[in-house]
Amino acid sequence: MNEMPNAAKLVSAVCFAALAWLTAAVFLPHLQPPETAATWFKESCAVIGIFVGWFVLGRAIGRSKGKGRRDALWHGISSSVILLFWVDFAFSFREMILRSLDKRYRSPVEALGDMIELMINYFKMMASVDVFATLLIGGMISALFARYAKQRWN
């Protein structure tokens, strides 16, 4: 299904890139251990945010047939949860690859099992009020901006 770019997708991508970058900045003090190198962390989150904004939130807002703000807010919340999952998945996958290059695993199944544990541990580190509040409120605001862009320019 090939859909054309529209204002809702563009605004969603930009807003979710900013949201992912901001949420990553809020999350960094919670990263354990504190000396963990987080090079390009915020920028990588922003790139993931672009894709989630374009393909998830932008598509959902673009397809909604003039429905109200409540639906837009729910799209923003669900897109924020999807963003959280993909960021968690991406960095757990990265860590699993780095560990496998150090020959820490005996089999691919052991590596995948450890990746799931890494996802759980990263989620526990993210589970703070300031991270979740930033993510959810930012997702709702992004959805309202995308809805406005759709109404204004489509």
PyMOL commands that set and color helices and strands:
alter all, ss='L'
color gray80, all
select helices_A, chain A and resi 7-30+41-63+69-101+108-126+129-153
alter helices_A, ss='H'
color red, helices_A
deselect
rebuild
show_as cartoon
